[in-house]
Amino acid sequence: MENIEIHEFSTGIVPEILPDGKWISRGFKVGEYMNLTLPQVPHSIGRVIANKGFEVGKDRNSKKPTFVGRVVLSMSSGEPDYSVVAVVTSGQDEYGRSTSFYRYFLCVGKDNIWQILDWINTQQQKGVNPIFNPSETKDIGKPNQHQVTRKPEINLPIDWQNWLNTQTLPVIIPSELSDLQIINKMAEFKANSQPISWVYNVEAVERPEQFIIIHPGNVEVAEILTEIQTKMMENSPTNISTHIDEAAIETAIKGLISGSQIKQEWIENLILKLQDSQVTSEYLNNLFDNLGASNAVKQGNANAQMVRLLTLRAIFIPETLPEYLHWLSISGDGKKENEKQKISLQLQSQLRNYQNLLEPLIVAGANHAFYQILGKKISVPAFCWMLKTKSSLWSGYSSQIKQQVRHDLEYLGNSLLNKTLSQEKNELLYGSAIWKKLISWLKSRRYTCNYYQPFADLFSQLPDYELAAYFYQVSNGKVPKEIFTTGFPKLKSSYETIIFGLTVEKELDFSDYITLLFRKYGRPVAVTTLVIISHGLFFALGYKVGKFNSGNITERETLEYPLTSEEILTDVETTTMSEIPIEKMEKALEKFATTRSVIQEIVRKLEEEILAQNSTSVTTEQVRLKIVQAINKILENDVKLQYYEVIEDEYLGDLVKYIEAKKQWIAAIYSYQKKFFSDGFGYIEPDKKTADKLKCDLADLLKINLQTRPQRCE
């Protein structure tokens, strides 16, 4: 009859045999075992032990051993699966403390737990109790031999099967059951495709979620385990799979945050283990939190170990990058790194030696952070710090980001040209989600799209002035002169160009307008225009000098115009009307692109409100005409404001008329502001007092019930 080999090994301790034949432990041999019958413990079994797959608690007064049965699957192609049974008994150390000691029995194959149980039963019938015994020595190469018999036929009653089918894992079975073969059969029935795992006569178990069947030692234990099971179901935690080598992951993380020299095996183990599909972000977050990550953020803990821990978390869980960068307090003002930043960069500098192993994670992190800029979860200065600091792991990836953005913009530009923009967008490297608003804007281009302003700022700093120009055009309708000039150095005499299918226009200053006059109308007309403008300047200067000579100090201070933003406007009850000063006119001309985009946005929002609330069939053009008429009624300042010619840019071909029309708008806005506020500026900024006031006044005049009414209007 065929024999089966059953190997064994025991917990490694330094035993002391007492005079009465009893023994105590004078310490554990960490990572070592004793009484082995094979040269070394199989790697897969060692990892399950390290991950507490067999760990149970024993009462010091417990007389009966606890049995743990588990199938351990192979971790590599050159290693077999194993069936393992651990026999756990209580003992004591030199200080009289009670602890648990393990004797493991194993054989090859994942369907042989019943064989080990049969052998244990045979030994017990011979009067031999196979429990932990440091006095009983074993020799390597001499496993226990057991004659293979037929597997006992155990037919679970139908009512048991039905009951098992209704139970959630782990199943806590009645303590009256005492047959190990029946318990093993129940585990086989409930396991389905999972590896078998069960524990018998347990008094405490650290991780009940690692078992399919749990047999409590008594009624009190059953009640405690049932409470734990209920909490597990309520909290729905991420179950810890026996396939995840949590111990190896935790050891690697602890090693990396210790500050000692980095070992390559830590990095390799960490990367290898995290490739397991069962290692989710939720699981990793729990692991890092257990090591103190969340508490470090909440409490502002900046000790070196916690800085390294949060740096690792940002690397391995890209979703935590925003919190990491915020916690590092990056201001982007060019100041030297603070202590937290220095420690983080030191670790990153060490990890650069393993850049090839970490690259997929770093690329994923850079791409994730890039998207978060739009939602303002990551500031542009913080992202630039991450990409531009030499010792940063993410440095060097800015060129890849630029290439990917260029690819996507090229694709969108070509799709628009070929009228295929609505088709499948699988070619976009960043996916369609990040470009959703841009795609919508490219189809209409009726208003500016401020959503992409962070990208304009980002590429100004990285720098990539062509990309910066593109996003400035999208966000503001114009490109700042210095960005345009630097991005397109060969276009010194041009004021616009096309990039990625989009026409980008340089923001013009006074000298540019003069140059355009000379080009379009020739010297005589240009000179005449300059004379007219200069007369206006002399008149204004004379007016100011006259005021100054009057000795009115208060008026002189007013003419210095220190105010620069709508932020400092206060509400007043006045109907004072006055001509806009030259300094403010010049400032308002510079900011007219912003004013135009704000007015366009107000008109768009009101159009949506009217179309949504109006049950009759009206066209968008009719609605817009009503709004434009209302704007004229509210803002009109002795002249008929030209909405389409100025706000919709239909006057761009005639520069002289265009400038004059813009000035009329500026003067009207200035007078409007002076009616209600402490001062006027002649321009409108988004989400400020004037914009809110104008929107509410138009809504009231048009009898529109705004769904969201700005608080400033009340």
Secondary structure as UniProt FT lines:
FT   STRAND          3..17
FT   TURN            19..20
FT   STRAND          23..34
FT   HELIX           43..50
FT   TURN            51..52
FT   STRAND          56..57
FT   TURN            60..61
FT   STRAND          66..72
FT   TURN            77..78
FT   STRAND          82..93
FT   TURN            94..95
FT   STRAND          98..108
FT   TURN            110..111
FT   HELIX           113..125
FT   TURN            126..127
FT   TURN            134..135
FT   TURN            140..141
FT   STRAND          144..147
FT   HELIX           158..166
FT   STRAND          171..172
FT   TURN            175..176
FT   HELIX           180..191
FT   TURN            192..193
FT   STRAND          197..202
FT   STRAND          204..205
FT   HELIX           208..210
FT   STRAND          213..216
FT   HELIX           219..235
FT   TURN            242..243
FT   HELIX           246..257
FT   HELIX           264..274
FT   TURN            277..278
FT   HELIX           281..290
FT   TURN            291..292
FT   HELIX           293..299
FT   HELIX           304..316
FT   HELIX           318..320
FT   HELIX           321..327
FT   TURN            328..329
FT   HELIX           339..351
FT   HELIX           352..354
FT   HELIX           355..374
FT   TURN            375..376
FT   HELIX           380..388
FT   TURN            390..391
FT   TURN            393..396
FT   HELIX           398..417
FT   TURN            418..419
FT   TURN            421..422
FT   TURN            426..427
FT   TURN            429..430
FT   HELIX           431..434
FT   HELIX           436..444
FT   HELIX           450..452
FT   HELIX           453..461
FT   TURN            462..463
FT   HELIX           465..476
FT   HELIX           481..487
FT   TURN            489..490
FT   TURN            492..493
FT   STRAND          496..499
FT   TURN            500..501
FT   STRAND          502..506
FT   HELIX           510..549
FT   TURN            550..551
FT   HELIX           553..559
FT   HELIX           566..568
FT   HELIX           582..590
FT   HELIX           592..613
FT   HELIX           620..635
FT   HELIX           643..646
FT   TURN            647..648
FT   TURN            650..653
FT   HELIX           655..676
FT   TURN            686..687
FT   HELIX           689..702
FT   HELIX           711..713
//
